[in-house]
Amino acid sequence: MATRLVLAELAELYRAAGGGEVSIESVGGVDAARRVQAGEGFDIVVLAADAIDKLIAAGAVATGSRADLVTSAVAVGVRRGAPRPAIDTEEALRNAARAAKSIGYSTGPSGTALLKLFERWGIADELKRRLVQAPAGVPVGALIARGDAELGFQQLSELMHEEGIELLGTLPPGTQIVTTFSAGLCTASQQPEAAAALVAFMQSPAAAEAKRRQGMAPA
């Protein structure tokens, strides 16, 4: 879901450049990987780089086809109008997490990395009962906006467009969580040449500005 908006914009740019029609289905990463591995007839899958590698190992994505598209940083948000704790240093972020009554996080790689950060700080047990995991496909921003999470962590690309929340910024030095999202050519594809052309466009300099507009950086 972190790449939903950037892929939609890239698909539109591809059409405008004469590349043809592109249909995108955005679902949670776990669901996407499961469906690709089950052999559904997708041409391309975009997931975290390590998930693409697992699909290659399973034979669901073509060997050698992984193409890194963007790097995406995790950001922190609070409900609009709520107090804005400092998160500009590692100590400040740790204090903000310990002070929060509830903490929202995702099912994706950023959520896994966040839990590891809490473990490194030695506060995982302290925070355990205050953690609220967003269901697959549900943005953490939605939990923040309706008050289910006082503090929320998710990809900047997802939080930046959510209504009813305010961004505190990305994680400070020493705590950054950055995910590389990659495309892979599905072995079930019936049009591998067209799929490869689309991936090449998504990696090209023509795609860079769209990636930045959506809170990501070209990989």
Rosetta blueprint (number, residue, H / E / L):
1 M L
2 A L
3 T L
4 R H
5 L H
6 V H
7 L H
8 A H
9 E H
10 L H
11 A H
12 E H
13 L H
14 Y H
15 R H
16 A H
17 A L
18 G L
19 G L
20 G L
21 E L
22 V L
23 S L
24 I L
25 E L
26 S L
27 V L
28 G L
29 G H
30 V H
31 D H
32 A H
33 A H
34 R H
35 R H
36 V H
37 Q H
38 A L
39 G L
40 E L
41 G L
42 F L
43 D L
44 I E
45 V E
46 V E
47 L E
48 A E
49 A H
50 D H
51 A H
52 I H
53 D H
54 K H
55 L H
56 I H
57 A H
58 A L
59 G L
60 A L
61 V E
62 A L
63 T L
64 G L
65 S L
66 R L
67 A E
68 D E
69 L E
70 V E
71 T E
72 S E
73 A E
74 V E
75 A E
76 V E
77 G E
78 V E
79 R E
80 R L
81 G L
82 A L
83 P L
84 R L
85 P L
86 A L
87 I L
88 D L
89 T L
90 E H
91 E H
92 A H
93 L H
94 R H
95 N H
96 A H
97 A H
98 R H
99 A H
100 A L
101 K L
102 S L
103 I E
104 G E
105 Y E
106 S L
107 T L
108 G L
109 P H
110 S H
111 G H
112 T H
113 A H
114 L H
115 L H
116 K H
117 L H
118 F H
119 E H
120 R H
121 W H
122 G L
123 I L
124 A H
125 D H
126 E H
127 L H
128 K H
129 R H
130 R H
131 L E
132 V E
133 Q E
134 A L
135 P L
136 A L
137 G L
138 V L
139 P L
140 V H
141 G H
142 A H
143 L H
144 I H
145 A H
146 R L
147 G L
148 D L
149 A L
150 E L
151 L E
152 G E
153 F E
154 Q E
155 Q E
156 L H
157 S H
158 E H
159 L H
160 M L
161 H L
162 E L
163 E L
164 G L
165 I E
166 E E
167 L E
168 L E
169 G E
170 T E
171 L L
172 P L
173 P L
174 G L
175 T L
176 Q L
177 I L
178 V E
179 T E
180 T E
181 F E
182 S E
183 A E
184 G E
185 L E
186 C E
187 T L
188 A L
189 S L
190 Q L
191 Q L
192 P H
193 E H
194 A H
195 A H
196 A H
197 A H
198 L H
199 V H
200 A H
201 F H
202 M H
203 Q H
204 S L
205 P H
206 A H
207 A H
208 A H
209 E H
210 A H
211 K H
212 R H
213 R H
214 Q L
215 G L
216 M E
217 A E
218 P E
219 A L
